[in-house]
Amino acid sequence: MRNIPVNLGGYKLLVTEEPTQKTRERDGMTEVVTDAKTNLPLFIISLFAKAKGQKGEEIKVTLDADPGEVEEGSLVELVDARVSPFDFVNGKGEKISGITFRAAGVTPVG
C-alpha cells in the first residue's frame, strides 16, 4: 500500500529545517529527485511533530511542489498528508523498513 492518507490535525508541526530540493547520490553524482508522474522536482522539509501532552519527534516530509518561503521556527500544516511503508535490503545485507511522509505542500498556521 502506498499513499495512505494521514490526519495530523492533533499535532503541532514546527519547521526545524527550511525546505530544499530533494537530492540523492547516484554513481558518485548528486542528482535532483523528481516525481515519477510529473517529472517536477520534489522538496524535503524537516518538522518537529508533537501532540499535546506527548513527546515529539522530528520527521522529514517530501513535498510534491516548491512550498515557497517557509521559515525555520514556523508552525505549519501539511496539505494532503500521506504515508507509505517501505522495506528493502541494503548493500550490507541488512533489512531496512519504515514509513515515509509525503504531502502536496505546507500552509502556515495562524
Secondary structure per residue as TSV (DSSP state, phi and psi in degrees):
chain	resnum	aa	ss	phi	psi
A	1	M	-	360.0	139.6
A	2	R	-	-132.4	157.5
A	3	N	-	54.0	53.9
A	4	I	E	-80.4	121.3
A	5	P	E	-59.7	141.7
A	6	V	-	-133.5	138.6
A	7	N	-	-103.1	111.1
A	8	L	-	-106.2	24.6
A	9	G	T	-60.0	-27.6
A	10	G	T	-88.2	6.9
A	11	Y	E	-112.7	143.7
A	12	K	E	-89.1	131.9
A	13	L	E	-116.7	111.4
A	14	L	E	-106.4	128.8
A	15	V	E	-71.3	119.9
A	16	T	E	-102.9	-23.0
A	17	E	E	-141.8	130.3
A	18	E	E	-63.0	154.4
A	19	P	E	-64.2	143.2
A	20	T	E	-138.0	162.4
A	21	Q	E	-64.8	140.7
A	22	K	-	-78.9	131.2
A	23	T	E	-130.2	165.2
A	24	R	E	-147.2	157.3
A	25	E	E	-93.8	131.1
A	26	R	E	-144.3	121.4
A	27	D	T	53.5	40.4
A	28	G	T	77.2	4.3
A	29	M	E	-115.7	146.0
A	30	T	E	-93.6	128.7
A	31	E	E	-128.8	150.4
A	32	V	E	-77.2	133.7
A	33	V	-	-84.1	132.7
A	34	T	B	-119.9	158.7
A	35	D	-	-69.5	135.1
A	36	A	T	-63.4	-31.8
A	37	K	T	-87.4	-43.4
A	38	T	T	-98.7	-16.9
A	39	N	-	64.3	13.5
A	40	L	-	-85.3	149.7
A	41	P	B	-65.7	145.4
A	42	L	-	-97.7	158.4
A	43	F	E	-124.5	157.5
A	44	I	E	-128.1	139.8
A	45	I	E	-134.7	143.2
A	46	S	E	-103.4	131.3
A	47	L	E	-129.3	146.1
A	48	F	E	-98.5	115.8
A	49	A	E	-103.6	126.2
A	50	K	E	-143.7	127.7
A	51	A	E	-91.6	150.4
A	52	K	T	-57.7	130.0
A	53	G	T	79.8	5.0
A	54	Q	S	-124.8	163.6
A	55	K	-	-73.2	152.5
A	56	G	-	-101.9	177.3
A	57	E	E	-151.6	142.8
A	58	E	E	-81.5	134.1
A	59	I	E	-127.9	150.6
A	60	K	E	-106.9	133.3
A	61	V	E	-122.7	128.7
A	62	T	E	-83.8	130.7
A	63	L	E	-107.2	139.0
A	64	D	S	-70.7	-20.9
A	65	A	S	-147.0	165.7
A	66	D	-	-61.8	119.5
A	67	P	-	-80.1	-3.3
A	68	G	-	77.6	-154.4
A	69	E	-	-76.1	113.6
A	70	V	-	-132.6	118.4
A	71	E	-	-93.0	147.3
A	72	E	T	-57.8	136.6
A	73	G	T	93.4	-7.7
A	74	S	-	-77.5	146.1
A	75	L	E	-89.2	134.3
A	76	V	E	-136.1	166.4
A	77	E	E	-120.2	148.3
A	78	L	E	-89.4	139.0
A	79	V	E	-96.1	126.5
A	80	D	S	54.4	52.8
A	81	A	-	-70.2	140.6
A	82	R	E	-153.9	160.8
A	83	V	E	-126.9	154.6
A	84	S	E	-137.9	128.3
A	85	P	E	-76.3	153.8
A	86	F	E	-143.9	156.8
A	87	D	E	-157.0	143.7
A	88	F	E	-160.0	165.9
A	89	V	E	-103.7	123.7
A	90	N	-	-80.4	-178.6
A	91	G	T	-64.0	-16.8
A	92	K	T	-93.3	1.5
A	93	G	S	84.4	8.2
A	94	E	-	-88.2	140.1
A	95	K	E	-84.8	125.0
A	96	I	E	-114.0	133.8
A	97	S	E	-146.0	159.7
A	98	G	E	170.0	-158.6
A	99	I	E	-131.2	151.8
A	100	T	E	-113.2	144.2
A	101	F	E	-100.8	140.9
A	102	R	E	-144.4	151.9
A	103	A	E	-152.4	157.3
A	104	A	S	-68.9	-33.5
A	105	G	E	178.8	-169.5
A	106	V	E	-130.1	151.4
A	107	T	E	-129.8	144.1
A	108	P	E	-68.1	149.5
A	109	V	-	-99.4	134.2
A	110	G	-	81.9	360.0
